[in-house]
């Protein structure tokens, strides 16, 4: 019963007009800012540490806007998962971006690895890839009823989601061997043993090695896809080639940086990206 009520609420909110959802999301982001929440503290700390050359006013404005975009993303997710299908298809109807995706990702024996950083509306980027050629993506299972509701929503256009464990990795490898596409988030802190440290904005970041290992093993092409939030109700998709696997994790993070700096206010700065540290290093968030 609880799951049914939650789904009904998500569906009701998801059917609201996108300009209203974004307005609600921006308002929620401002609440996070005004209440001096954990999200505000983390976003501000990142920007203060990583961009000391920027003025305090610039850093504060960027942190505040990033929280507003975070709020927009949360509200948009409900519309993407449970809103009108016709509207969702209209949002991802981007012929030029779709043609670029096909040009970079198709006709490769080793398949393609699509990296979707936490920029803009990353939920819609996944839907875009699912609609234009299909994709198998890793996801982290959530607790309680939310997991099943999220899973149903994310798979509504045919995407296949696999859990971020050994079985999920094997599913990605199998998909690449069939010449298909797989989706991975390149800017998350992976579990112990699944990453190594490489600089990200000059600070060692525990970086997933999965993309590198899969690309080397299969010869897959690697590219980035992210959805920019435009105006009151628009989106713009960006498709970028990634560096060759031989460039290693440092080159991977350098290309992630380039994507982030394209739309710095739409990045998820409130995520504790540097929570794991190299042996002997101080806590990034308390030093």
LINLIN-V884308 format. One record per residue. SS is DSSP state (a for helix, b for strand, c for the rest). BURIAL is 1 if it has 16 or more other C-alpha atoms within 10 Angstrom, else 0. D_FIRST is the distance of its C-alpha to the first C-alpha in Angstrom with 2 decimals. Layout:
[[SS:BURIAL:D_FIRST] [SS:BURIAL:D_FIRST]]
This chain:
[[c:0:0.00] [a:0:3.81] [a:0:5.44] [a:0:5.05] [a:0:6.24] [a:0:8.59] [a:1:9.85] [a:0:10.56] [a:0:12.39] [a:1:14.22] [a:1:15.26] [a:0:16.51] [a:1:18.49] [a:1:19.67] [c:1:21.32] [c:1:23.48] [c:0:27.17] [a:1:28.23] [a:0:30.90] [a:0:28.42] [a:1:26.04] [a:1:29.13] [a:1:30.29] [a:1:27.06] [a:1:27.31] [a:1:30.95] [a:1:30.27] [a:1:27.71] [a:1:30.36] [a:1:32.92] [a:1:30.80] [a:1:30.67] [a:1:34.43] [a:0:35.31] [c:0:33.40] [c:0:35.27] [c:0:32.15] [a:0:32.14] [a:1:31.74] [a:1:34.84] [a:0:36.75] [a:1:36.11] [a:1:36.86] [a:1:39.99] [a:1:41.17] [a:1:40.96] [a:1:42.93] [a:1:45.48] [a:0:46.16] [a:0:46.13] [c:0:47.98] [c:0:50.46] [c:0:52.88] [c:0:50.63] [c:0:51.13] [a:0:48.74] [a:0:47.91] [a:0:47.03] [a:1:44.81] [a:1:42.96] [a:0:42.46] [a:1:41.19] [a:1:38.72] [a:1:37.41] [a:1:37.07] [a:1:35.29] [a:1:32.57] [a:1:32.31] [a:1:32.00] [a:1:29.32] [a:1:27.33] [a:1:28.08] [a:1:26.86] [a:1:23.44] [a:1:23.03] [a:1:24.61] [a:1:22.23] [a:1:19.40] [a:1:21.93] [a:1:23.08] [a:1:19.76] [a:1:18.09] [c:1:20.99] [c:0:23.36] [a:0:24.86] [a:0:28.28] [a:0:28.41] [a:1:27.49] [a:0:30.27] [a:0:32.63] [a:1:32.03] [c:1:32.99] [c:1:35.88] [c:0:38.64] [a:0:41.49] [a:0:43.78] [a:1:41.23] [a:1:40.04] [a:0:43.69] [a:0:44.27] [a:1:41.26] [a:0:42.62] [a:0:46.11] [a:1:45.12] [a:1:42.49] [c:1:43.66] [c:0:46.48] [c:1:46.36] [c:0:46.58] [c:1:44.71] [c:1:41.85] [b:1:40.72] [b:1:38.81] [b:1:37.09] [b:1:36.64] [c:1:34.19] [c:1:34.90] [c:1:32.63] [b:1:34.57] [b:1:33.39] [c:1:30.25] [a:1:29.89] [a:1:26.63] [a:1:28.68] [a:1:31.51] [a:1:29.36] [a:1:28.38] [a:1:32.08] [a:1:33.15] [a:1:30.59] [a:1:31.83] [c:1:35.47] [c:1:36.06] [c:1:32.87] [c:1:32.03] [b:1:30.59] [b:1:29.35] [b:1:28.58] [b:1:25.47] [c:0:24.36] [c:0:20.94] [c:0:18.68] [c:0:16.60] [c:0:12.88] [a:0:10.36] [a:0:13.16] [a:0:15.40] [a:0:13.78] [a:1:13.23] [a:1:16.81] [a:1:18.17] [a:0:17.08] [a:1:18.50] [a:1:21.69] [c:1:22.43] [c:1:22.14] [c:1:25.97] [c:0:26.76] [c:1:27.05] [b:1:26.64] [b:1:25.17] [b:1:26.29] [b:0:25.58] [c:1:28.39] [c:0:29.89] [a:0:32.76] [a:0:30.99] [a:1:30.12] [a:1:33.74] [a:0:35.04] [a:1:32.90] [a:1:34.46] [a:1:37.89] [a:0:37.46] [a:1:36.41] [a:1:39.48] [a:1:41.73] [c:0:40.60] [c:1:41.68] [c:1:38.20] [b:1:36.71] [b:1:34.55] [b:1:32.95] [b:1:33.24] [c:1:32.86] [c:1:36.41] [c:1:36.02] [c:1:33.59] [c:1:34.73] [c:1:34.29] [c:0:33.87] [c:0:37.14] [c:0:39.30] [c:0:37.81] [b:1:39.91] [b:1:43.30] [b:1:44.72] [b:1:46.18] [b:1:47.09] [b:1:44.69] [c:0:46.43] [c:0:48.96] [b:0:46.62] [b:1:45.74] [b:1:42.14] [b:1:40.36] [b:1:40.05] [b:1:38.29] [c:1:40.89] [a:0:38.69] [a:1:39.85] [a:1:43.45] [a:0:43.20] [a:1:41.51] [a:1:44.04] [a:0:46.98] [a:0:45.88] [a:1:45.12] [c:1:47.23] [c:1:44.24] [b:1:44.72] [b:1:42.82] [b:1:41.81] [b:1:39.68] [b:1:37.26] [b:1:35.74] [b:1:34.68] [b:1:36.48] [b:1:34.94] [b:0:37.58] [c:0:38.00] [c:0:35.27] [c:0:33.49] [b:0:35.29] [b:1:35.22] [b:1:38.12] [b:1:37.88] [b:1:40.34] [b:1:41.41] [b:1:43.85] [b:1:45.56] [c:1:45.20] [c:1:48.18] [c:1:49.26] [a:1:47.85] [a:0:51.29] [a:0:50.87] [a:0:48.59] [a:1:45.91] [a:1:48.17] [a:1:48.57] [a:1:44.83] [a:1:44.12] [a:1:46.98] [a:1:45.38] [a:1:42.01] [a:1:44.02] [a:0:45.52] [a:1:42.16] [a:1:40.94] [a:0:44.19] [a:0:43.86] [c:0:40.90] [a:1:40.93] [a:1:38.94] [a:1:36.04] [b:1:35.81] [c:1:33.17] [c:1:35.66] [c:1:33.01] [c:1:32.31] [c:1:34.26] [c:1:36.28] [c:1:39.07] [c:0:37.25] [c:1:39.06] [c:0:42.81] [c:0:45.85] [c:0:47.33] [c:0:49.25] [c:0:47.86] [c:0:46.59] [c:0:43.02] [c:1:42.83] [c:0:40.69] [c:0:42.85] [c:0:46.38]]
